[in-house]
Amino acid sequence: MNDTRVVDTIKHVMPAVVSIAIAKHLEDLEKEIPKELYPFLPGGPSKPQLKIPENLIDKRGMVQVGGGSGFIVEENGLILTNKHVIADPKAEYTVITNDGRKFPTQILSRDPINDVAITRIEAKNLLVVKLGDATKLELGESVIAIGNALGIFKNTVSLGIVSGLSRVISAQADPTAPPQEMRGLIQTDAAINPGNSGGPLVDLNGLAVGINAAVVFGAENIGFAIPINAARRDLNDIKKYGRIRRPLLGVRYMMIDDNLKEKMSLPVNYGALVVREGPHDHAVVPESPADKAGIKEKDIILEMNAKKLDREHPIQDFLEDMIVGEKVEFLVLRGQKQFRVTAALAERK
């Protein structure tokens, strides 16, 4: 490994990496205290209060509760980060640039599928991280994760390799959040910590190939990044439409394998079983493209555009490469009968 090249790459990228400070009003924090903790806090069950040192509370009563990372991708202040870093609508987010300047940030969009968000600060002539192409990554290729580790240690870098591609994990932004399946991820042994979520994963040319996203707790040297190609598409949507446009089919489903076939006595061991997630859900969203195409609960969607659906090739993977308005043909199994239907994808709201 050429140390000089690594150092040069870090020097080139670091000025465009930012910290994102997360603050909430003290009153909002107190409202979020779990009820089981009330008896142990000042004020007791009737009016529980948090004891926070005064030097951590600003004049407006805001308390910094966390931090993450991001990186500038446009000279006019466009920034990429993780959706989970800026997910709380009641929080206030401040971007701190590498030279110490602080900016309030405008959240432009949160990707409804990928853990990607786009924000903007009012600034000009900023240094940027150029975007690479994650589809060209190879196993064993050297990569560098850059960010604001744990929201405390500024300018944290770690060197590693690409350990795996197209990984699938179930992740939680925090212990109280519902799990979210994340697909197509880059696995790396470059250290990724909670605070450098949202920072760039770059190759040795200084091109962003991913967004640092997750770490497997209890395991060493296993981190994950979202391929930059998903974020590139989001950026293009923002520039063209002012929002992220994602195609909607309108079905909830479970991918079938041998275990599910046996457990539910299904006639096939592949495809997507259309089924509701809970008693208050719809298996097929009313007035959605799937509904208009006549797809019903308990149908099994076997193919999309003549391509077989299975655990490794779920519906969502196909939708990722499609656009709003595109027509899709499905091969559906209902009982013992197979038939084909066509749906025009709508925009996910």
C-alpha positions as CSV (number, residue, x, y, z in Angstrom):
1,M,0.0,0.0,0.0
2,N,1.3,3.4,-1.0
3,D,1.0,5.5,2.2
4,T,1.6,8.8,0.3
5,R,-1.4,8.1,-2.0
6,V,-3.6,7.4,1.0
7,V,-2.5,10.6,2.7
8,D,-3.0,12.6,-0.5
9,T,-6.5,11.2,-0.9
10,I,-7.5,12.1,2.6
11,K,-6.2,15.6,2.3
12,H,-8.1,16.0,-0.9
13,V,-11.5,14.7,0.5
14,M,-11.4,15.9,4.1
15,P,-12.2,19.7,3.4
16,A,-15.6,18.6,1.9
17,V,-16.6,16.4,4.8
18,V,-18.9,18.0,7.4
19,S,-20.2,17.3,10.8
20,I,-24.0,17.4,11.5
21,A,-24.9,18.4,15.1
22,I,-28.3,17.3,16.3
23,A,-30.1,19.4,19.0
24,K,-33.5,19.2,20.6
25,H,-35.4,21.4,23.0
26,L,-35.1,20.4,26.6
27,E,-38.9,20.3,26.9
28,D,-39.2,17.9,24.0
29,L,-36.5,15.6,25.5
30,E,-38.4,15.5,28.8
31,K,-41.6,14.5,26.9
32,E,-39.7,11.5,25.4
33,I,-38.6,10.1,28.8
34,P,-39.9,6.5,29.1
35,K,-42.6,6.2,31.8
36,E,-40.7,3.4,33.5
37,L,-38.0,5.9,34.4
38,Y,-40.3,8.5,36.0
39,P,-39.9,7.3,39.6
40,F,-36.1,7.7,39.4
41,L,-36.0,11.3,38.0
42,P,-36.2,14.7,39.8
43,G,-39.9,15.7,39.9
44,G,-41.0,12.1,40.2
45,P,-43.9,10.5,38.2
46,S,-46.0,13.8,38.2
47,K,-43.3,16.0,36.4
48,P,-40.2,14.1,35.5
49,Q,-37.2,16.3,34.7
50,L,-33.8,15.8,33.1
51,K,-30.8,17.1,35.0
52,I,-28.5,18.4,32.3
53,P,-25.5,20.6,33.0
54,E,-26.2,24.2,32.2
55,N,-23.2,24.5,29.9
56,L,-24.8,21.9,27.6
57,I,-28.0,24.0,27.2
58,D,-27.9,27.0,24.9
59,K,-29.8,30.3,25.4
60,R,-32.8,28.9,23.5
61,G,-33.0,25.8,25.7
62,M,-31.5,23.5,23.0
63,V,-29.5,20.5,24.0
64,Q,-27.1,18.7,21.6
65,V,-28.2,15.1,21.6
66,G,-26.0,13.6,18.9
67,G,-24.1,14.0,15.7
68,G,-23.4,12.5,12.4
69,S,-21.5,13.2,9.2
70,G,-22.1,14.3,5.7
71,F,-20.2,15.4,2.6
72,I,-20.6,18.3,0.2
73,V,-21.3,17.2,-3.4
74,E,-22.2,20.6,-5.0
75,E,-20.3,23.9,-4.7
76,N,-23.6,25.6,-3.8
77,G,-24.0,23.7,-0.5
78,L,-25.8,20.4,-1.5
79,I,-24.9,17.7,1.1
80,L,-25.4,14.0,1.2
81,T,-25.9,12.1,4.5
82,N,-27.9,9.2,5.9
83,K,-31.7,9.5,6.3
84,H,-31.3,8.1,9.9
85,V,-28.9,11.0,10.8
86,I,-31.6,13.6,10.2
87,A,-34.7,11.5,10.7
88,D,-36.2,13.3,13.8
89,P,-38.7,16.1,12.6
90,K,-38.5,17.7,16.1
91,A,-34.7,18.1,16.1
92,E,-32.6,21.0,14.8
93,Y,-29.7,20.2,12.6
94,T,-26.5,22.3,12.2
95,V,-23.9,21.6,9.6
96,I,-20.3,22.3,10.7
97,T,-17.8,22.6,7.9
98,N,-14.2,21.4,8.1
99,D,-13.0,24.9,8.7
100,G,-15.4,25.4,11.7
101,R,-18.2,27.4,10.1
102,K,-21.7,26.6,11.3
103,F,-24.8,26.7,9.1
104,P,-28.4,25.9,9.6
105,T,-29.4,23.3,7.1
106,Q,-32.5,22.9,4.9
107,I,-33.6,19.2,4.5
108,L,-34.5,18.7,0.9
109,S,-35.4,15.1,0.9
110,R,-35.3,11.7,2.7
111,D,-35.2,8.7,0.4
112,P,-38.2,6.5,1.3
113,I,-36.3,3.3,0.4
114,N,-32.5,3.9,0.8
115,D,-30.9,5.4,3.9
116,V,-30.0,8.5,2.0
117,A,-30.9,12.2,2.7
118,I,-30.0,15.4,0.9
119,T,-29.7,18.8,2.7
120,R,-28.5,22.2,1.7
121,I,-26.7,25.0,3.4
122,E,-26.5,28.6,2.2
123,A,-22.9,28.8,1.0
124,K,-21.0,29.2,-2.3
125,N,-17.7,28.0,-3.8
126,L,-17.4,25.0,-1.5
127,L,-15.0,22.2,-2.0
128,V,-16.8,19.0,-3.0
129,V,-16.4,15.2,-3.0
130,K,-16.8,13.9,-6.6
131,L,-19.0,10.9,-7.1
132,G,-17.6,7.6,-8.3
133,D,-19.3,4.4,-9.5
134,A,-20.0,1.6,-7.0
135,T,-20.8,-0.9,-9.7
136,K,-17.1,-0.9,-10.6
137,L,-15.9,-1.9,-7.2
138,E,-13.9,-5.1,-6.8
139,L,-13.4,-7.3,-3.8
140,G,-10.2,-6.5,-2.0
141,E,-10.1,-2.9,-3.4
142,S,-8.8,-0.3,-0.9
143,V,-11.3,2.2,0.5
144,I,-11.3,5.0,3.1
145,A,-14.1,5.8,5.5
146,I,-14.2,9.4,6.6
147,G,-16.4,11.1,9.1
148,N,-17.1,12.5,12.6
149,A,-16.8,9.4,14.7
150,L,-19.3,9.2,17.6
151,G,-20.2,12.8,16.9
152,I,-17.2,13.9,18.9
153,F,-13.9,13.0,17.1
154,K,-13.7,15.3,14.1
155,N,-11.7,14.3,11.0
156,T,-11.8,10.5,11.7
157,V,-10.5,8.3,8.9
158,S,-10.1,4.6,8.6
159,L,-8.5,2.5,5.8
160,G,-9.8,-0.9,4.8
161,I,-10.9,-3.0,1.8
162,V,-14.1,-4.0,0.1
163,S,-15.0,-7.2,1.9
164,G,-18.3,-7.9,0.2
165,L,-20.8,-6.6,-2.3
166,S,-24.6,-6.6,-2.6
167,R,-25.0,-7.4,1.0
168,V,-28.4,-7.5,2.7
169,I,-28.9,-6.6,6.4
170,S,-31.7,-5.7,8.7
171,A,-30.7,-2.5,10.5
172,Q,-32.1,-0.1,13.2
173,A,-31.2,3.6,13.5
174,D,-31.6,3.2,17.2
175,P,-32.9,0.5,19.6
176,T,-36.5,1.9,19.6
177,A,-36.7,2.2,15.8
178,P,-38.3,-0.6,13.7
179,P,-35.8,-2.7,11.7
180,Q,-35.3,-1.7,8.1
181,E,-34.0,-4.1,5.4
182,M,-31.1,-2.5,3.5
183,R,-30.1,-4.2,0.3
184,G,-27.2,-4.0,-2.1
185,L,-24.7,-2.7,0.5
186,I,-20.9,-2.5,0.3
187,Q,-19.3,-4.4,3.1
188,T,-15.9,-3.1,4.4
189,D,-13.5,-3.7,7.2
190,A,-12.8,0.1,7.3
191,A,-14.0,1.1,10.8
192,I,-17.5,2.7,10.6
193,N,-18.8,4.1,13.9
194,P,-22.3,5.6,14.7
195,G,-21.0,9.2,14.5
196,N,-19.4,8.8,11.0
197,S,-22.7,7.6,9.6
198,G,-23.4,9.8,6.5
199,G,-19.7,10.4,5.7
200,P,-18.2,9.2,2.4
201,L,-16.5,5.9,1.7
202,V,-14.0,6.8,-1.0
203,D,-11.6,4.9,-3.3
204,L,-8.0,5.8,-3.6
205,N,-8.8,8.3,-6.3
206,G,-10.8,10.3,-3.8
207,L,-14.2,9.5,-5.5
208,A,-17.1,8.7,-3.2
209,V,-18.3,5.1,-3.9
210,G,-20.6,4.9,-0.8
211,I,-22.2,6.5,2.2
212,N,-21.1,5.1,5.5
213,A,-24.3,3.7,7.0
214,A,-24.1,0.9,9.5
215,V,-22.0,-1.3,11.7
216,V,-22.7,-4.8,13.1
217,F,-22.5,-4.5,16.9
218,G,-20.7,-7.3,18.6
219,A,-18.7,-8.1,15.5
220,E,-15.3,-6.7,14.5
221,N,-14.3,-5.2,11.2
222,I,-17.8,-5.4,9.6
223,G,-19.2,-2.1,8.4
224,F,-21.6,-1.3,5.6
225,A,-22.0,1.6,3.1
226,I,-24.8,2.5,0.7
227,P,-23.6,2.4,-2.9
228,I,-23.2,6.0,-4.2
229,N,-25.3,5.1,-7.3
230,A,-28.5,5.3,-5.2
231,A,-27.6,8.8,-4.0
232,R,-26.6,9.9,-7.5
233,R,-30.1,9.1,-8.7
234,D,-31.6,11.0,-5.8
235,L,-29.5,14.0,-6.6
236,N,-30.7,13.9,-10.2
237,D,-34.3,13.8,-9.0
238,I,-33.8,16.8,-6.8
239,K,-32.3,18.8,-9.6
240,K,-35.0,17.8,-12.0
241,Y,-38.1,17.6,-9.9
242,G,-37.2,19.3,-6.6
243,R,-37.9,16.0,-4.8
244,I,-37.0,12.3,-4.8
245,R,-39.3,10.3,-7.2
246,R,-39.5,6.6,-6.4
247,P,-41.8,4.2,-8.3
248,L,-44.7,2.6,-6.3
249,L,-46.3,-0.8,-7.1
250,G,-48.5,-0.9,-4.0
251,V,-48.1,-4.5,-2.6
252,R,-46.8,-5.9,0.6
253,Y,-45.2,-9.2,0.2
254,M,-43.0,-12.0,1.5
255,M,-40.3,-13.6,-0.7
256,I,-40.9,-17.3,-0.9
257,D,-38.2,-19.9,-0.3
258,D,-38.2,-23.6,0.6
259,N,-38.8,-22.8,4.3
260,L,-41.8,-20.5,3.6
261,K,-43.2,-23.0,1.1
262,E,-43.2,-25.7,3.7
263,K,-44.4,-23.6,6.5
264,M,-47.4,-22.1,4.6
265,S,-48.0,-25.1,2.3
266,L,-47.4,-23.0,-0.9
267,P,-47.4,-24.5,-4.4
268,V,-44.0,-23.0,-5.3
269,N,-40.7,-22.2,-3.6
270,Y,-40.1,-18.9,-5.3
271,G,-42.0,-15.7,-6.1
272,A,-43.5,-12.9,-3.9
273,L,-46.5,-13.8,-1.8
274,V,-48.8,-10.9,-1.5
275,V,-49.8,-10.6,2.2
276,R,-50.5,-7.9,4.7
277,E,-48.0,-7.2,7.5
278,G,-50.6,-6.6,10.2
279,P,-54.3,-6.6,10.8
280,H,-54.6,-2.9,10.0
281,D,-52.5,-3.0,6.8
282,H,-53.6,-3.6,3.2
283,A,-51.8,-6.4,1.3
284,V,-52.6,-4.4,-1.9
285,V,-52.8,-0.6,-1.4
286,P,-56.1,0.7,-2.6
287,E,-56.0,2.7,-5.9
288,S,-52.3,1.7,-6.3
289,P,-51.0,0.3,-9.6
290,A,-51.2,-3.2,-8.3
291,D,-54.8,-2.7,-7.2
292,K,-55.7,-1.3,-10.6
293,A,-54.0,-4.3,-12.3
294,G,-56.2,-6.7,-10.3
295,I,-53.6,-8.2,-8.0
296,K,-55.1,-9.6,-4.8
297,E,-54.0,-10.7,-1.4
298,K,-52.6,-14.3,-1.4
299,D,-51.6,-14.0,-5.1
300,I,-48.0,-15.1,-5.8
301,I,-46.1,-12.9,-8.2
302,L,-43.8,-15.2,-10.0
303,E,-42.1,-12.9,-12.5
304,M,-41.6,-9.2,-13.3
305,N,-40.9,-8.5,-17.0
306,A,-40.2,-12.1,-17.6
307,K,-37.6,-12.3,-14.8
308,K,-38.0,-14.7,-12.0
309,L,-38.6,-13.4,-8.5
310,D,-36.9,-15.1,-5.6
311,R,-35.0,-14.3,-2.3
312,E,-32.0,-13.0,-4.2
313,H,-34.1,-11.0,-6.7
314,P,-37.1,-9.4,-4.8
315,I,-39.6,-7.0,-6.2
316,Q,-37.8,-4.0,-4.6
317,D,-34.6,-4.7,-6.5
318,F,-36.4,-4.5,-9.8
319,L,-38.2,-1.3,-8.8
320,E,-34.9,0.3,-8.0
321,D,-34.0,0.4,-11.7
322,M,-37.4,1.6,-12.9
323,I,-38.9,5.0,-13.2
324,V,-42.3,6.5,-12.4
325,G,-44.8,5.8,-15.2
326,E,-42.9,2.7,-16.5
327,K,-45.1,-0.2,-17.4
328,V,-44.4,-3.6,-15.9
329,E,-45.7,-7.0,-16.8
330,F,-46.3,-9.6,-14.0
331,L,-46.8,-13.3,-14.1
332,V,-49.2,-14.1,-11.3
333,L,-50.2,-17.4,-9.7
334,R,-53.7,-17.4,-8.1
335,G,-54.7,-20.8,-6.8
336,Q,-53.8,-23.2,-9.6
337,K,-54.1,-20.6,-12.4
338,Q,-51.3,-18.5,-13.9
339,F,-52.1,-15.2,-15.7
340,R,-50.3,-12.0,-16.8
341,V,-51.2,-8.4,-15.8
342,T,-49.6,-5.1,-16.6
343,A,-49.3,-2.1,-14.3
344,A,-48.0,1.4,-14.8
345,L,-45.8,2.4,-11.8
346,A,-47.0,5.4,-9.8
347,E,-45.0,7.9,-7.7
348,R,-44.3,6.9,-4.1
349,K,-45.6,9.7,-1.8
